[in-house]
Amino acid sequence: MKEKEKNKMEIRFKALSINESFARASVAGFCLQINPSLDELTDIKTAVSEAVTNCVVHAYSGIECGDIVITVTIFETSVKIEVKDFGIGIEDFSLAKQPFYTSKPDQERSGMGFTVMESFMDSLNLENNKEGGLKVTLMKKIKDNEQKAKKLG
Amino acid sequence: MEIKYKNYNNVLYVKLVGELDEHSAKYTSKTLDDVFLSTISKQIIIDLSEMGFMDSTGIGVLIGRYKKMKNKGVSIFISNPSYHAEKIFKMTGLYEIMPKIS
């Protein structure tokens, strides 16, 4: 049965590294209402940080710096986080997601951003936007909240 | 990000205080390089007890430092990683080159 959407927020900011901390805190703050554990919250913050960092480092490479839009949707027992940019997009998703692969090997990059996202969240989905750029969709079920829903039902 | 350090018993102790992400990566790399290259110690311990946040950018920073110090015969160790930092270290195999010590 599809979960009902309980709440939603959207933030938009410039793809600058100085905004990474703000993005993490903003998403984490909004997710508090679903009562995540500290570990789950840190998982979410880290995954968001990875997605936002990808936008900051790669999305507007060689073009004028643009925006990042993060949409967070809260469901009964889970959260959906969409991180969207309007930049150059990704041509080969499976190459990009390969552990240790980086399109900037001359810099000190681990190439583990997507691997961390996949590990800390329940699912990761990539799609190129019609208007240009990439949309990253992350989902995570919040365990404690799940138990609470069962008890009442 | 603030970096504190002290030499003690031929070991260089370095403490990272704050968040290690893309924004603080350049500063952290440069400062660690300066601190590391100015020491004669053959062992460096990086204390992460006060590192409030880290993502995979931190791995890039640490691997970069490892490569530079390896050429000088210097070993680097990690101490007091948070639960999440440890998850990332295990995922990326960082402990193979930068072991954890108690």
gemmi code that builds the backbone of each chain (N, CA, C; Angstrom):
import gemmi

chains = {
    "A": [
        ("MET", (0.859, -1.209, 0.000), (0.000, 0.000, 0.000), (0.885, 1.246, 0.000)),
        ("LYS", (0.617, 2.197, -0.870), (1.457, 3.376, -0.995), (1.270, 4.267, 0.223)),
        ("GLU", (2.420, 4.737, 0.771), (2.373, 5.568, 1.961), (1.840, 6.961, 1.645)),
        ("LYS", (1.105, 7.516, 2.617), (0.534, 8.847, 2.418), (1.588, 9.910, 2.688)),
        ("GLU", (1.574, 10.967, 1.882), (2.496, 12.079, 2.051), (2.024, 12.938, 3.219)),
        ("LYS", (2.894, 13.119, 4.215), (2.481, 13.861, 5.412), (2.935, 15.310, 5.384)),
        ("ASN", (4.140, 15.523, 4.829), (4.699, 16.874, 4.862), (5.740, 16.999, 3.752)),
        ("LYS", (6.059, 18.219, 3.384), (7.005, 18.430, 2.284), (7.657, 19.790, 2.427)),
        ("MET", (8.960, 19.866, 2.042), (9.611, 21.174, 2.019), (10.569, 21.232, 0.839)),
        ("GLU", (10.893, 22.446, 0.433), (11.833, 22.620, -0.662), (12.738, 23.801, -0.353)),
        ("ILE", (14.046, 23.600, -0.578), (14.991, 24.710, -0.424), (15.790, 24.846, -1.707)),
        ("ARG", (16.190, 26.079, -1.999), (16.953, 26.338, -3.206), (18.118, 27.243, -2.840)),
        ("PHE", (19.323, 26.870, -3.274), (20.491, 27.658, -2.916), (21.552, 27.476, -3.989)),
        ("LYS", (22.548, 28.369, -3.996), (23.615, 28.321, -4.984), (24.527, 27.116, -4.722)),
        ("ALA", (25.017, 26.514, -5.776), (25.885, 25.334, -5.674), (27.287, 25.731, -5.224)),
        ("LEU", (27.367, 26.247, -4.009), (28.654, 26.639, -3.424), (28.923, 25.763, -2.204)),
        ("SER", (30.191, 25.414, -1.996), (30.519, 24.494, -0.904), (30.139, 25.063, 0.461)),
        ("ILE", (30.120, 26.366, 0.579), (29.779, 26.978, 1.865), (28.338, 26.662, 2.264)),
        ("ASN", (27.515, 26.254, 1.307), (26.120, 25.938, 1.597), (25.893, 24.488, 1.998)),
        ("GLU", (26.952, 23.685, 1.983), (26.796, 22.261, 2.298), (26.313, 22.055, 3.731)),
        ("SER", (26.912, 22.764, 4.661), (26.542, 22.619, 6.066), (25.086, 23.016, 6.277)),
        ("PHE", (24.688, 24.095, 5.648), (23.303, 24.569, 5.719), (22.345, 23.506, 5.174)),
        ("ALA", (22.681, 22.913, 4.037), (21.824, 21.898, 3.414), (21.651, 20.701, 4.349)),
        ("ARG", (22.747, 20.240, 4.955), (22.681, 19.099, 5.884), (21.773, 19.423, 7.060)),
        ("ALA", (22.005, 20.595, 7.658), (21.247, 20.981, 8.849), (19.777, 21.179, 8.510)),
        ("SER", (19.508, 21.729, 7.354), (18.144, 22.005, 6.932), (17.350, 20.717, 6.739)),
        ("VAL", (17.929, 19.771, 6.025), (17.249, 18.492, 5.787), (17.094, 17.726, 7.091)),
        ("ALA", (18.154, 17.687, 7.890), (18.102, 16.979, 9.173), (17.040, 17.597, 10.073)),
        ("GLY", (17.010, 18.899, 10.115), (16.023, 19.593, 10.941), (14.600, 19.245, 10.540)),
        ("PHE", (14.365, 19.184, 9.254), (13.013, 18.866, 8.768), (12.651, 17.416, 9.043)),
        ("CYS", (13.663, 16.526, 9.008), (13.401, 15.094, 9.227), (13.158, 14.755, 10.695)),
        ("LEU", (13.460, 15.658, 11.605), (13.266, 15.392, 13.036), (11.824, 15.001, 13.345)),
        ("GLN", (10.874, 15.518, 12.572), (9.459, 15.284, 12.868), (9.044, 13.829, 12.703)),
        ("ILE", (9.898, 13.032, 12.024), (9.572, 11.614, 11.842), (10.310, 10.757, 12.875)),
        ("ASN", (10.914, 11.404, 13.855), (11.612, 10.742, 14.959), (12.680, 9.739, 14.554)),
        ("PRO", (13.618, 10.159, 13.722), (14.696, 9.231, 13.382), (15.639, 9.052, 14.565)),
        ("SER", (16.352, 7.932, 14.599), (17.391, 7.763, 15.605), (18.561, 8.654, 15.205)),
        ("LEU", (19.502, 8.828, 16.102), (20.663, 9.656, 15.797), (21.439, 9.074, 14.615)),
        ("ASP", (21.545, 7.741, 14.583), (22.236, 7.080, 13.479), (21.529, 7.325, 12.150)),
        ("GLU", (20.196, 7.208, 12.166), (19.434, 7.414, 10.927), (19.581, 8.857, 10.449)),
        ("LEU", (19.573, 9.786, 11.404), (19.711, 11.202, 11.050), (21.088, 11.477, 10.445)),
        ("THR", (22.103, 10.860, 11.029), (23.460, 11.052, 10.509), (23.604, 10.390, 9.142)),
        ("ASP", (22.954, 9.237, 8.959), (22.941, 8.601, 7.636), (22.382, 9.584, 6.607)),
        ("ILE", (21.256, 10.193, 6.958), (20.590, 11.128, 6.045), (21.476, 12.349, 5.769)),
        ("LYS", (22.046, 12.928, 6.831), (22.915, 14.105, 6.672), (24.090, 13.787, 5.754)),
        ("THR", (24.673, 12.611, 5.932), (25.843, 12.242, 5.140), (25.463, 12.036, 3.680)),
        ("ALA", (24.354, 11.358, 3.445), (23.908, 11.132, 2.069), (23.602, 12.461, 1.375)),
        ("VAL", (22.943, 13.362, 2.086), (22.643, 14.687, 1.528), (23.935, 15.426, 1.206)),
        ("SER", (24.886, 15.326, 2.127), (26.179, 15.979, 1.924), (26.853, 15.470, 0.663)),
        ("GLU", (26.777, 14.170, 0.438), (27.390, 13.583, -0.761), (26.711, 14.112, -2.026)),
        ("ALA", (25.384, 14.123, -2.024), (24.643, 14.567, -3.212), (24.901, 16.049, -3.497)),
        ("VAL", (24.894, 16.846, -2.450), (25.130, 18.283, -2.619), (26.568, 18.533, -3.080)),
        ("THR", (27.503, 17.792, -2.517), (28.905, 17.934, -2.924), (29.069, 17.612, -4.401)),
        ("ASN", (28.381, 16.567, -4.859), (28.441, 16.242, -6.295), (27.983, 17.427, -7.137)),
        ("CYS", (26.918, 18.095, -6.706), (26.422, 19.265, -7.435), (27.463, 20.383, -7.415)),
        ("VAL", (28.041, 20.621, -6.246), (29.013, 21.703, -6.085), (30.257, 21.451, -6.937)),
        ("VAL", (30.710, 20.208, -6.950), (31.972, 19.880, -7.618), (31.797, 19.636, -9.112)),
        ("HIS", (30.676, 19.001, -9.495), (30.552, 18.509, -10.873), (29.462, 19.166, -11.719)),
        ("ALA", (28.320, 19.453, -11.101), (27.146, 19.836, -11.893), (27.391, 21.034, -12.815)),
        ("TYR", (28.108, 22.028, -12.335), (28.298, 23.241, -13.124), (29.745, 23.392, -13.607)),
        ("SER", (30.422, 22.268, -13.774), (31.801, 22.268, -14.268), (31.874, 22.909, -15.634)),
        ("GLY", (32.656, 23.959, -15.743), (32.848, 24.595, -17.042), (31.733, 25.537, -17.450)),
        ("ILE", (30.708, 25.645, -16.633), (29.622, 26.597, -16.935), (29.366, 27.468, -15.711)),
        ("GLU", (28.488, 28.435, -15.864), (28.218, 29.350, -14.750), (27.545, 28.610, -13.596)),
        ("CYS", (27.988, 28.911, -12.387), (27.435, 28.237, -11.210), (25.940, 28.488, -11.099)),
        ("GLY", (25.185, 27.411, -10.889), (23.737, 27.540, -10.780), (23.248, 27.110, -9.410)),
        ("ASP", (21.992, 26.718, -9.369), (21.354, 26.396, -8.093), (21.242, 24.890, -7.851)),
        ("ILE", (20.987, 24.585, -6.599), (20.619, 23.237, -6.177), (19.247, 23.353, -5.526)),
        ("VAL", (18.352, 22.427, -5.851), (17.039, 22.401, -5.207), (16.918, 21.079, -4.460)),
        ("ILE", (16.625, 21.159, -3.175), (16.407, 19.937, -2.392), (14.948, 19.913, -1.959)),
        ("THR", (14.280, 18.809, -2.260), (12.888, 18.607, -1.842), (12.856, 17.421, -0.892)),
        ("VAL", (12.258, 17.628, 0.275), (12.144, 16.519, 1.235), (10.668, 16.236, 1.457)),
        ("THR", (10.288, 14.977, 1.248), (8.901, 14.552, 1.460), (8.873, 13.561, 2.610)),
        ("ILE", (8.023, 13.852, 3.588), (7.893, 12.965, 4.745), (6.641, 12.105, 4.544)),
        ("PHE", (6.818, 10.800, 4.637), (5.688, 9.869, 4.599), (5.460, 9.324, 6.001)),
        ("GLU", (4.527, 8.407, 6.131), (4.200, 7.845, 7.446), (5.431, 7.278, 8.143)),
        ("THR", (6.205, 6.455, 7.409), (7.359, 5.808, 8.050), (8.640, 5.969, 7.238)),
        ("SER", (8.635, 6.854, 6.290), (9.853, 7.003, 5.484), (10.006, 8.436, 4.986)),
        ("VAL", (11.179, 8.697, 4.438), (11.466, 10.035, 3.934), (12.066, 9.927, 2.535)),
        ("LYS", (11.685, 10.847, 1.666), (12.234, 10.890, 0.314), (12.965, 12.221, 0.144)),
        ("ILE", (14.204, 12.168, -0.302), (14.997, 13.377, -0.495), (15.429, 13.458, -1.953)),
        ("GLU", (15.048, 14.543, -2.613), (15.436, 14.752, -4.008), (16.406, 15.918, -4.074)),
        ("VAL", (17.571, 15.672, -4.692), (18.577, 16.719, -4.843), (18.728, 16.966, -6.343)),
        ("LYS", (18.388, 18.172, -6.754), (18.304, 18.460, -8.188), (19.212, 19.629, -8.555)),
        ("ASP", (19.885, 19.498, -9.694), (20.646, 20.643, -10.206), (20.244, 20.879, -11.651)),
        ("PHE", (20.745, 21.950, -12.252), (20.368, 22.317, -13.615), (21.626, 22.434, -14.475)),
        ("GLY", (22.581, 21.570, -14.173), (23.897, 21.666, -14.802), (24.092, 20.725, -15.974)),
        ("ILE", (25.249, 20.087, -15.983), (25.650, 19.311, -17.172), (25.142, 17.871, -17.164)),
        ("GLY", (24.589, 17.412, -16.078), (24.046, 16.057, -16.026), (25.120, 14.981, -16.066)),
        ("ILE", (24.683, 13.725, -16.071), (25.621, 12.594, -16.141), (25.252, 11.729, -17.339)),
        ("GLU", (26.287, 11.382, -18.131), (26.033, 10.582, -19.331), (25.886, 9.106, -19.010)),
        ("ASP", (26.828, 8.599, -18.211), (26.864, 7.164, -17.923), (26.660, 6.937, -16.428)),
        ("PHE", (25.429, 6.565, -16.045), (25.109, 6.407, -14.626), (25.921, 5.298, -13.977)),
        ("SER", (26.046, 4.154, -14.660), (26.738, 3.037, -14.004), (28.223, 3.323, -13.820)),
        ("LEU", (28.818, 4.072, -14.725), (30.221, 4.450, -14.549), (30.358, 5.399, -13.359)),
        ("ALA", (29.443, 6.372, -13.301), (29.494, 7.360, -12.224), (29.343, 6.702, -10.858)),
        ("LYS", (28.518, 5.641, -10.798), (28.232, 4.999, -9.516), (29.300, 3.988, -9.104)),
        ("GLN", (30.209, 3.683, -10.010), (31.264, 2.711, -9.693), (32.102, 3.219, -8.533)),
        ("PRO", (32.313, 2.375, -7.507), (33.141, 2.807, -6.373), (34.516, 3.261, -6.846)),
        ("PHE", (34.980, 4.351, -6.328), (36.283, 4.938, -6.606), (36.373, 5.624, -7.972)),
        ("TYR", (35.316, 5.556, -8.788), (35.390, 6.277, -10.061), (35.185, 7.769, -9.808)),
        ("THR", (36.064, 8.586, -10.376), (35.870, 10.030, -10.342), (36.204, 10.611, -11.708)),
        ("SER", (35.426, 11.616, -12.109), (35.688, 12.261, -13.394), (36.791, 13.316, -13.244)),
        ("LYS", (37.274, 13.481, -12.000), (38.346, 14.440, -11.755), (39.503, 13.761, -11.030)),
        ("PRO", (40.203, 12.847, -11.716), (41.257, 12.073, -11.062), (42.486, 12.899, -10.678)),
        ("ASP", (42.606, 14.105, -11.227), (43.756, 14.940, -10.894), (43.560, 15.640, -9.551)),
        ("GLN", (42.349, 15.594, -9.042), (42.092, 16.181, -7.724), (42.052, 15.070, -6.686)),
        ("GLU", (42.076, 15.449, -5.408), (42.064, 14.448, -4.339), (40.633, 14.011, -4.073)),
        ("ARG", (40.077, 13.161, -4.947), (38.687, 12.754, -4.779), (38.608, 11.249, -4.579)),
        ("SER", (37.762, 10.847, -3.647), (37.673, 9.420, -3.341), (36.808, 8.683, -4.353)),
        ("GLY", (35.894, 9.390, -5.024), (34.997, 8.725, -5.967), (33.997, 7.804, -5.283)),
        ("MET", (33.695, 8.084, -4.021), (32.828, 7.196, -3.247), (31.475, 7.834, -2.893)),
        ("GLY", (31.186, 8.979, -3.467), (29.951, 9.689, -3.129), (28.702, 8.843, -3.298)),
        ("PHE", (28.518, 8.257, -4.469), (27.317, 7.451, -4.716), (27.316, 6.182, -3.871)),
        ("THR", (28.495, 5.603, -3.658), (28.592, 4.393, -2.836), (28.125, 4.683, -1.406)),
        ("VAL", (28.537, 5.824, -0.879), (28.100, 6.205, 0.470), (26.589, 6.433, 0.487)),
        ("MET", (26.080, 7.121, -0.527), (24.630, 7.358, -0.602), (23.882, 6.030, -0.617)),
        ("GLU", (24.325, 5.094, -1.422), (23.654, 3.787, -1.535), (23.737, 3.005, -0.244)),
        ("SER", (24.848, 3.176, 0.458), (25.043, 2.423, 1.688), (24.213, 2.985, 2.845)),
        ("PHE", (24.106, 4.309, 2.918), (23.432, 4.940, 4.053), (21.927, 5.109, 3.857)),
        ("MET", (21.464, 5.027, 2.629), (20.037, 5.163, 2.364), (19.501, 3.822, 1.857)),
        ("ASP", (18.200, 3.676, 1.792), (17.616, 2.420, 1.322), (17.636, 2.322, -0.190)),
        ("SER", (17.526, 3.465, -0.866), (17.597, 3.431, -2.327), (18.134, 4.735, -2.883)),
        ("LEU", (18.741, 4.621, -4.061), (19.296, 5.772, -4.772), (18.832, 5.680, -6.217)),
        ("ASN", (18.280, 6.763, -6.745), (17.867, 6.767, -8.142), (18.416, 8.014, -8.829)),
        ("LEU", (18.946, 7.830, -10.038), (19.470, 8.966, -10.792), (18.650, 9.161, -12.057)),
        ("GLU", (18.354, 10.408, -12.373), (17.784, 10.683, -13.692), (18.197, 12.069, -14.154)),
        ("ASN", (18.415, 12.186, -15.473), (18.749, 13.490, -16.031), (17.458, 14.266, -16.237)),
        ("ASN", (17.448, 15.552, -15.858), (16.253, 16.381, -15.985), (16.058, 16.841, -17.412)),
        ("LYS", (14.781, 17.028, -17.782), (14.482, 17.531, -19.138), (15.095, 18.907, -19.328)),
        ("GLU", (15.070, 19.717, -18.245), (15.582, 21.081, -18.349), (17.090, 21.142, -18.145)),
        ("GLY", (17.740, 19.957, -18.127), (19.189, 19.914, -17.924), (19.532, 19.630, -16.485)),
        ("GLY", (20.629, 18.953, -16.276), (21.060, 18.654, -14.915), (20.570, 17.297, -14.449)),
        ("LEU", (20.909, 17.010, -13.191), (20.652, 15.683, -12.635), (19.686, 15.775, -11.471)),
        ("LYS", (18.878, 14.716, -11.296), (18.069, 14.608, -10.087), (18.439, 13.309, -9.382)),
        ("VAL", (18.805, 13.455, -8.118), (19.160, 12.306, -7.288), (18.025, 12.097, -6.302)),
        ("THR", (17.456, 10.894, -6.267), (16.363, 10.607, -5.329), (16.816, 9.560, -4.329)),
        ("LEU", (16.738, 9.939, -3.064), (17.161, 9.062, -1.975), (15.948, 8.741, -1.104)),
        ("MET", (15.826, 7.475, -0.703), (14.713, 7.077, 0.167), (15.278, 6.395, 1.395)),
        ("LYS", (14.625, 6.608, 2.518), (15.020, 5.885, 3.729), (13.800, 5.624, 4.600)),
        ("LYS", (13.659, 4.383, 5.030), (12.607, 4.017, 5.963), (13.137, 4.317, 7.367)),
        ("ILE", (12.288, 4.888, 8.184), (12.696, 5.205, 9.555), (12.139, 4.128, 10.464)),
        ("LYS", (13.013, 3.337, 11.091), (12.602, 2.109, 11.772), (11.697, 2.338, 12.973)),
        ("ASP", (12.099, 3.223, 13.851), (11.323, 3.435, 15.069), (9.909, 3.864, 14.769)),
        ("ASN", (9.816, 4.706, 13.761), (8.521, 5.243, 13.356), (7.623, 4.125, 12.858)),
        ("GLU", (8.282, 3.136, 12.189), (7.562, 1.987, 11.660), (6.913, 1.218, 12.800)),
        ("GLN", (7.685, 1.045, 13.899), (7.172, 0.290, 15.041), (6.022, 1.030, 15.686)),
        ("LYS", (6.141, 2.337, 15.759), (5.076, 3.124, 16.362), (3.782, 2.949, 15.579)),
        ("ALA", (3.870, 2.974, 14.256), (2.690, 2.838, 13.407), (2.046, 1.470, 13.641)),
        ("LYS", (2.868, 0.435, 13.818), (2.332, -0.920, 14.020), (1.583, -0.998, 15.331)),
        ("LYS", (2.122, -0.390, 16.378), (1.501, -0.499, 17.705), (0.102, 0.081, 17.708)),
        ("LEU", (-0.091, 1.208, 17.075), (-1.393, 1.859, 17.090), (-2.421, 1.129, 16.241)),
        ("GLY", (-1.944, 0.443, 15.200), (-2.832, -0.140, 14.174), (-3.465, -1.456, 14.543)),
    ],
    "B": [
        ("MET", (36.658, 24.283, 10.480), (37.602, 23.217, 10.838), (38.819, 23.853, 11.495)),
        ("GLU", (39.207, 23.297, 12.636), (40.400, 23.761, 13.330), (41.323, 22.573, 13.517)),
        ("ILE", (42.602, 22.784, 13.346), (43.546, 21.677, 13.507), (44.510, 21.968, 14.639)),
        ("LYS", (44.504, 21.069, 15.620), (45.415, 21.215, 16.757), (46.458, 20.106, 16.663)),
        ("TYR", (47.656, 20.391, 17.137), (48.669, 19.343, 17.079), (49.706, 19.515, 18.175)),
        ("LYS", (50.335, 18.388, 18.502), (51.461, 18.437, 19.437), (52.372, 17.234, 19.180)),
        ("ASN", (53.644, 17.460, 19.394), (54.625, 16.381, 19.311), (54.837, 15.828, 20.697)),
        ("TYR", (54.813, 14.506, 20.839), (54.994, 13.906, 22.162), (55.608, 12.519, 21.985)),
        ("ASN", (56.747, 12.288, 22.628), (57.402, 10.975, 22.532), (57.615, 10.523, 21.090)),
        ("ASN", (58.068, 11.411, 20.263), (58.357, 11.096, 18.861), (57.141, 10.762, 18.008)),
        ("VAL", (55.977, 11.078, 18.541), (54.752, 10.879, 17.761), (54.075, 12.234, 17.572)),
        ("LEU", (53.592, 12.475, 16.361), (52.859, 13.716, 16.123), (51.369, 13.443, 16.293)),
        ("TYR", (50.767, 14.094, 17.262), (49.327, 13.964, 17.487), (48.626, 15.146, 16.837)),
        ("VAL", (47.646, 14.820, 15.999), (46.898, 15.869, 15.314), (45.415, 15.681, 15.599)),
        ("LYS", (44.740, 16.748, 15.949), (43.310, 16.651, 16.237), (42.536, 17.516, 15.240)),
        ("LEU", (41.517, 16.897, 14.607), (40.650, 17.654, 13.711), (39.418, 18.071, 14.491)),
        ("VAL", (39.172, 19.360, 14.541), (38.031, 19.866, 15.299), (37.066, 20.547, 14.334)),
        ("GLY", (35.883, 19.957, 14.187), (34.902, 20.579, 13.301), (34.426, 19.615, 12.234)),
        ("GLU", (33.936, 20.146, 11.138), (33.365, 19.347, 10.063), (34.350, 19.225, 8.904)),
        ("LEU", (34.488, 17.992, 8.398), (35.348, 17.765, 7.245), (34.470, 17.452, 6.044)),
        ("ASP", (34.266, 18.428, 5.193), (33.484, 18.233, 3.970), (34.183, 18.974, 2.830)),
        ("GLU", (33.527, 19.096, 1.704), (34.145, 19.729, 0.537), (34.591, 21.154, 0.860)),
        ("HIS", (33.793, 21.821, 1.695), (34.094, 23.223, 1.990), (35.377, 23.388, 2.799)),
        ("SER", (35.618, 22.454, 3.718), (36.805, 22.575, 4.563), (37.961, 21.713, 4.055)),
        ("ALA", (37.736, 20.991, 2.943), (38.747, 20.036, 2.459), (40.074, 20.697, 2.095)),
        ("LYS", (40.006, 21.785, 1.327), (41.249, 22.434, 0.880), (42.060, 22.928, 2.064)),
        ("TYR", (41.389, 23.608, 2.977), (42.066, 24.138, 4.159), (42.660, 23.005, 4.982)),
        ("THR", (41.881, 21.939, 5.158), (42.340, 20.807, 5.964), (43.565, 20.160, 5.315)),
        ("SER", (43.501, 19.942, 4.000), (44.634, 19.330, 3.299), (45.883, 20.178, 3.430)),
        ("LYS", (45.742, 21.467, 3.179), (46.889, 22.381, 3.200), (47.483, 22.446, 4.603)),
        ("THR", (46.633, 22.577, 5.610), (47.114, 22.706, 6.988), (47.759, 21.414, 7.469)),
        ("LEU", (47.140, 20.274, 7.139), (47.748, 18.994, 7.526), (49.105, 18.831, 6.841)),
        ("ASP", (49.183, 19.210, 5.579), (50.469, 19.132, 4.861), (51.527, 19.966, 5.575)),
        ("ASP", (51.174, 21.191, 5.934), (52.114, 22.071, 6.627), (52.572, 21.460, 7.943)),
        ("VAL", (51.616, 20.947, 8.715), (51.934, 20.374, 10.026), (52.765, 19.093, 9.852)),
        ("PHE", (52.345, 18.230, 8.956), (53.042, 16.959, 8.738), (54.459, 17.175, 8.234)),
        ("LEU", (54.608, 18.046, 7.282), (55.915, 18.223, 6.652), (56.911, 18.910, 7.579)),
        ("SER", (56.400, 19.545, 8.643), (57.303, 20.230, 9.562), (57.730, 19.336, 10.715)),
        ("THR", (57.270, 18.075, 10.723), (57.610, 17.205, 11.838), (58.679, 16.194, 11.452)),
        ("ILE", (59.454, 15.755, 12.453), (60.453, 14.723, 12.179), (59.945, 13.365, 12.651)),
        ("SER", (58.765, 13.345, 13.276), (58.191, 12.080, 13.762), (57.921, 11.132, 12.609)),
        ("LYS", (58.113, 9.836, 12.881), (57.827, 8.825, 11.858), (56.421, 8.264, 12.025)),
        ("GLN", (55.734, 8.741, 13.095), (54.371, 8.266, 13.322), (53.447, 9.449, 13.584)),
        ("ILE", (52.298, 9.413, 12.931), (51.306, 10.471, 13.115), (49.994, 9.829, 13.528)),
        ("ILE", (49.384, 10.381, 14.562), (48.066, 9.893, 14.968), (47.050, 11.010, 14.773)),
        ("ILE", (46.018, 10.725, 13.978), (44.971, 11.725, 13.745), (43.787, 11.390, 14.640)),
        ("ASP", (43.520, 12.274, 15.579), (42.437, 12.089, 16.554), (41.154, 12.700, 15.993)),
        ("LEU", (40.120, 11.852, 15.847), (38.866, 12.346, 15.263), (37.746, 12.518, 16.289)),
        ("SER", (38.115, 12.513, 17.583), (37.084, 12.590, 18.622), (36.271, 13.878, 18.553)),
        ("GLU", (36.837, 14.932, 18.001), (36.093, 16.192, 17.918), (35.745, 16.568, 16.475)),
        ("MET", (35.798, 15.568, 15.592), (35.362, 15.834, 14.220), (33.857, 15.571, 14.175)),
        ("GLY", (33.091, 16.619, 14.078), (31.638, 16.511, 14.202), (30.948, 15.888, 13.004)),
        ("PHE", (31.552, 15.988, 11.842), (30.942, 15.434, 10.647), (32.011, 15.116, 9.624)),
        ("MET", (31.777, 14.040, 8.863), (32.666, 13.735, 7.753), (31.873, 13.026, 6.666)),
        ("ASP", (32.170, 13.338, 5.412), (31.623, 12.530, 4.318), (32.793, 12.014, 3.498)),
        ("SER", (32.537, 11.502, 2.301), (33.619, 10.841, 1.560), (34.699, 11.820, 1.086)),
        ("THR", (34.398, 13.108, 1.145), (35.439, 14.090, 0.813), (36.635, 13.907, 1.748)),
        ("GLY", (36.337, 13.586, 2.997), (37.383, 13.367, 3.995), (38.311, 12.229, 3.606)),
        ("ILE", (37.764, 11.230, 2.945), (38.577, 10.098, 2.505), (39.612, 10.582, 1.489)),
        ("GLY", (39.174, 11.424, 0.566), (40.096, 11.996, -0.419), (41.223, 12.766, 0.250)),
        ("VAL", (40.860, 13.537, 1.269), (41.854, 14.314, 2.020), (42.854, 13.387, 2.706)),
        ("LEU", (42.338, 12.366, 3.377), (43.215, 11.459, 4.128), (44.106, 10.643, 3.200)),
        ("ILE", (43.548, 10.163, 2.103), (44.358, 9.384, 1.156), (45.467, 10.255, 0.561)),
        ("GLY", (45.137, 11.508, 0.276), (46.136, 12.439, -0.239), (47.292, 12.613, 0.731)),
        ("ARG", (46.955, 12.740, 2.011), (47.996, 12.900, 3.029), (48.816, 11.622, 3.165)),
        ("TYR", (48.142, 10.483, 3.106), (48.830, 9.193, 3.194), (49.880, 9.072, 2.098)),
        ("LYS", (49.488, 9.420, 0.861), (50.416, 9.293, -0.268), (51.648, 10.163, -0.053)),
        ("LYS", (51.441, 11.363, 0.441), (52.562, 12.293, 0.626), (53.510, 11.794, 1.708)),
        ("MET", (52.946, 11.269, 2.798), (53.782, 10.864, 3.923), (54.414, 9.488, 3.707)),
        ("LYS", (53.780, 8.670, 2.877), (54.306, 7.321, 2.608), (55.699, 7.432, 1.996)),
        ("ASN", (55.857, 8.418, 1.097), (57.153, 8.632, 0.448), (58.237, 9.021, 1.436)),
        ("LYS", (57.838, 9.530, 2.610), (58.813, 9.931, 3.614), (58.955, 8.869, 4.694)),
        ("GLY", (58.316, 7.716, 4.489), (58.418, 6.630, 5.465), (57.685, 6.902, 6.758)),
        ("VAL", (56.643, 7.727, 6.676), (55.879, 8.082, 7.876), (54.545, 7.339, 7.879)),
        ("SER", (54.199, 6.733, 9.010), (52.918, 6.024, 9.132), (51.883, 6.907, 9.795)),
        ("ILE", (50.658, 6.810, 9.304), (49.567, 7.593, 9.880), (48.517, 6.656, 10.443)),
        ("PHE", (48.018, 6.974, 11.619), (46.990, 6.174, 12.273), (45.791, 7.040, 12.618)),
        ("ILE", (44.641, 6.372, 12.756), (43.392, 7.067, 13.098), (43.008, 6.684, 14.514)),
        ("SER", (42.583, 7.662, 15.300), (42.054, 7.318, 16.617), (40.716, 8.010, 16.845)),
        ("ASN", (39.869, 7.343, 17.636), (38.561, 7.877, 18.029), (37.650, 8.319, 16.892)),
        ("PRO", (37.487, 7.476, 15.864), (36.526, 7.867, 14.826), (35.111, 7.730, 15.365)),
        ("SER", (34.200, 8.553, 14.882), (32.797, 8.408, 15.260), (32.267, 7.141, 14.584)),
        ("TYR", (31.089, 6.720, 15.007), (30.450, 5.535, 14.413), (30.314, 5.698, 12.907)),
        ("HIS", (29.915, 6.876, 12.483), (29.710, 7.119, 11.057), (31.003, 7.243, 10.282)),
        ("ALA", (31.989, 7.891, 10.864), (33.288, 7.986, 10.199), (33.834, 6.581, 9.983)),
        ("GLU", (33.651, 5.742, 11.011), (34.151, 4.365, 10.911), (33.437, 3.598, 9.793)),
        ("LYS", (32.146, 3.824, 9.652), (31.396, 3.176, 8.573), (32.019, 3.527, 7.224)),
        ("ILE", (32.330, 4.803, 7.061), (32.901, 5.260, 5.789), (34.315, 4.700, 5.610)),
        ("PHE", (35.085, 4.649, 6.693), (36.452, 4.111, 6.598), (36.422, 2.654, 6.175)),
        ("LYS", (35.510, 1.881, 6.768), (35.431, 0.446, 6.442), (34.955, 0.258, 5.012)),
        ("MET", (34.025, 1.080, 4.586), (33.460, 1.009, 3.228), (34.512, 1.299, 2.176)),
        ("THR", (35.412, 2.225, 2.492), (36.384, 2.658, 1.499), (37.730, 1.970, 1.658)),
        ("GLY", (37.857, 1.127, 2.685), (39.120, 0.421, 2.892), (40.228, 1.299, 3.428)),
        ("LEU", (39.882, 2.443, 3.998), (40.917, 3.355, 4.472), (41.767, 2.736, 5.569)),
        ("TYR", (41.164, 1.871, 6.379), (41.914, 1.256, 7.479), (43.081, 0.388, 6.987)),
        ("GLU", (43.016, -0.034, 5.718), (44.117, -0.843, 5.196), (45.394, -0.028, 5.116)),
        ("ILE", (45.254, 1.268, 4.874), (46.445, 2.105, 4.751), (46.634, 3.042, 5.941)),
        ("MET", (45.558, 3.244, 6.686), (45.621, 4.152, 7.831), (44.897, 3.466, 8.985)),
        ("PRO", (45.563, 2.537, 9.676), (44.876, 1.722, 10.680), (44.368, 2.531, 11.865)),
        ("LYS", (43.382, 1.948, 12.539), (42.840, 2.582, 13.732), (43.640, 2.097, 14.926)),
        ("ILE", (43.932, 3.015, 15.825), (44.561, 2.592, 17.070), (43.724, 3.090, 18.238)),
        ("SER", (43.834, 2.401, 19.363), (43.038, 2.794, 20.548), (43.693, 3.952, 21.273)),
    ],
}
model = gemmi.Model(1)
for chain_id, residues in chains.items():
    chain = gemmi.Chain(chain_id)
    for i, (resn, *xyz) in enumerate(residues, 1):
        res = gemmi.Residue()
        res.name, res.seqid = resn, gemmi.SeqId(i, " ")
        for name, pos in zip(("N", "CA", "C"), xyz):
            atom = gemmi.Atom()
            atom.name, atom.element = name, gemmi.Element(name[0])
            atom.pos, atom.b_iso = gemmi.Position(*pos), 0.0
            res.add_atom(atom)
        chain.add_residue(res)
    model.add_chain(chain)
structure = gemmi.Structure()
structure.add_model(model)
structure.setup_entities()
